[in-house]
Amino acid sequence: IRCRQKSLRYIILMKGVISLQSLFRGILSRTKISHYRVRSDAITLQSHVHGTLARNNLYKRHLAARCIQTLWRKLATQAGFIVYRSSTIAAQSLARCKIVRMRYLKFLWGIVL
């Protein structure tokens, strides 16, 4: 599905580029513009397009970095929680063991609680 969406986006983008190029060429054929002016305008247009594409790519990389950071924080927090939980379980186990041992000893000595 993603591949199809990307291909559809590419087709739409290419249609826009082709229509923009044809429009620009039509304007050039109707007007008398020097070669230098045409070249500088084309370079300006290309630089704007490349800048837009670079910003989009940078934004996607930023989102990917944010996703990785979120996953890393999640894993670090989970690891800390697992250590905390296991130490809590160990402490509770020791406390319960001591309580049961004291009750058993009192039972052996004849003192029932």
GUGU-129739 format. One record per residue (C-alpha): residue in three letters; x, y, z; residue number from 0. Coordinates in Angstrom, 3 decimals. Example, Ala and Ser with C-alpha at 12.3 -4.5 7.8 and 13.67 -1.06 7.14 Angstrom:
['Ala', [12.300, -4.500, 7.800], 0] ['Ser', [13.670, -1.060, 7.140], 1] 
END
This chain:
['Ile', [0.000, 0.000, 0.000], 0] ['Arg', [2.841, 2.399, 0.857], 1] ['Cys', [4.631, 1.636, -2.374], 2] ['Arg', [1.444, 2.375, -4.324], 3] ['Gln', [0.974, 5.629, -2.427], 4] ['Lys', [4.542, 6.638, -3.156], 5] ['Ser', [4.140, 5.838, -6.838], 6] ['Leu', [0.903, 7.858, -6.959], 7] ['Arg', [2.638, 10.791, -5.266], 8] ['Tyr', [5.484, 10.496, -7.756], 9] ['Ile', [3.065, 10.489, -10.696], 10] ['Ile', [1.251, 13.533, -9.339], 11] ['Leu', [4.567, 15.308, -8.726], 12] ['Met', [5.811, 14.505, -12.220], 13] ['Lys', [2.574, 15.762, -13.795], 14] ['Gly', [3.052, 19.013, -11.918], 15] ['Val', [6.682, 19.277, -13.012], 16] ['Ile', [5.818, 18.566, -16.642], 17] ['Ser', [2.998, 21.114, -16.652], 18] ['Leu', [5.258, 23.692, -15.008], 19] ['Gln', [7.992, 23.048, -17.568], 20] ['Ser', [5.561, 23.312, -20.479], 21] ['Leu', [4.149, 26.533, -19.069], 22] ['Phe', [7.642, 27.950, -18.629], 23] ['Arg', [8.672, 26.910, -22.142], 24] ['Gly', [5.505, 28.466, -23.554], 25] ['Ile', [6.263, 31.724, -21.829], 26] ['Leu', [9.814, 31.592, -23.177], 27] ['Ser', [8.642, 30.998, -26.718], 28] ['Arg', [6.205, 33.917, -26.563], 29] ['Thr', [8.627, 36.404, -25.064], 30] ['Lys', [12.112, 37.426, -26.040], 31] ['Ile', [14.279, 36.722, -23.012], 32] ['Ser', [18.021, 36.541, -23.141], 33] ['His', [19.743, 33.217, -22.574], 34] ['Tyr', [21.388, 34.465, -19.381], 35] ['Arg', [18.050, 35.495, -17.924], 36] ['Val', [16.489, 32.135, -18.772], 37] ['Arg', [19.435, 30.289, -17.261], 38] ['Ser', [19.355, 32.318, -14.048], 39] ['Asp', [15.588, 31.837, -13.718], 40] ['Ala', [15.954, 28.112, -14.287], 41] ['Ile', [18.704, 27.940, -11.678], 42] ['Thr', [16.542, 29.896, -9.230], 43] ['Leu', [13.603, 27.575, -9.859], 44] ['Gln', [15.801, 24.510, -9.448], 45] ['Ser', [17.293, 25.838, -6.229], 46] ['His', [13.818, 26.437, -4.798], 47] ['Val', [12.717, 22.927, -5.756], 48] ['His', [15.878, 21.368, -4.352], 49] ['Gly', [15.502, 23.394, -1.156], 50] ['Thr', [11.917, 22.235, -0.730], 51] ['Leu', [12.875, 18.613, -1.301], 52] ['Ala', [15.783, 18.934, 1.152], 53] ['Arg', [13.520, 20.427, 3.816], 54] ['Asn', [11.011, 17.614, 3.339], 55] ['Asn', [13.800, 15.044, 3.631], 56] ['Leu', [15.134, 16.789, 6.747], 57] ['Tyr', [11.650, 16.757, 8.298], 58] ['Lys', [11.317, 13.028, 7.624], 59] ['Arg', [14.711, 12.424, 9.215], 60] ['His', [13.675, 14.538, 12.188], 61] ['Leu', [10.549, 12.404, 12.634], 62] ['Ala', [12.623, 9.229, 12.379], 63] ['Ala', [15.084, 10.533, 14.981], 64] ['Arg', [12.214, 11.444, 17.284], 65] ['Cys', [10.760, 7.943, 16.881], 66] ['Ile', [14.121, 6.357, 17.735], 67] ['Gln', [14.529, 8.615, 20.769], 68] ['Thr', [11.038, 7.739, 21.989], 69] ['Leu', [11.731, 4.032, 21.613], 70] ['Trp', [15.062, 4.381, 23.441], 71] ['Arg', [13.450, 6.269, 26.343], 72] ['Lys', [10.732, 3.626, 26.530], 73] ['Leu', [13.253, 0.788, 26.687], 74] ['Ala', [15.369, 2.578, 29.300], 75] ['Thr', [12.300, 3.252, 31.451], 76] ['Gln', [11.110, -0.335, 31.102], 77] ['Ala', [14.521, -1.658, 32.152], 78] ['Gly', [14.496, 0.602, 35.215], 79] ['Phe', [10.984, -0.491, 36.090], 80] ['Ile', [11.905, -4.178, 35.784], 81] ['Val', [14.850, -3.696, 38.168], 82] ['Tyr', [12.639, -1.746, 40.597], 83] ['Arg', [9.887, -4.369, 40.452], 84] ['Ser', [12.254, -7.300, 40.964], 85] ['Ser', [13.899, -5.593, 43.962], 86] ['Thr', [10.452, -4.832, 45.421], 87] ['Ile', [9.385, -8.449, 44.973], 88] ['Ala', [12.595, -9.627, 46.638], 89] ['Ala', [12.055, -7.271, 49.600], 90] ['Gln', [8.434, -8.385, 49.975], 91] ['Ser', [9.508, -12.016, 49.807], 92] ['Leu', [12.066, -11.513, 52.565], 93] ['Ala', [9.537, -9.694, 54.743], 94] ['Arg', [6.891, -12.381, 54.265], 95] ['Cys', [9.427, -15.121, 54.905], 96] ['Lys', [10.449, -13.461, 58.175], 97] ['Ile', [6.818, -13.059, 59.270], 98] ['Val', [6.004, -16.709, 58.510], 99] ['Arg', [9.187, -17.890, 60.257], 100] ['Met', [8.289, -15.881, 63.374], 101] ['Arg', [4.767, -17.351, 63.401], 102] ['Tyr', [6.163, -20.860, 62.985], 103] ['Leu', [8.649, -20.403, 65.834], 104] ['Lys', [5.946, -19.015, 68.093], 105] ['Phe', [3.766, -21.981, 67.164], 106] ['Leu', [6.606, -24.358, 68.086], 107] ['Trp', [7.082, -22.645, 71.408], 108] ['Gly', [3.385, -22.910, 72.102], 109] ['Ile', [2.441, -19.309, 71.655], 110] ['Val', [-0.261, -19.092, 69.024], 111] ['Leu', [-1.135, -15.659, 67.604], 112] 
END
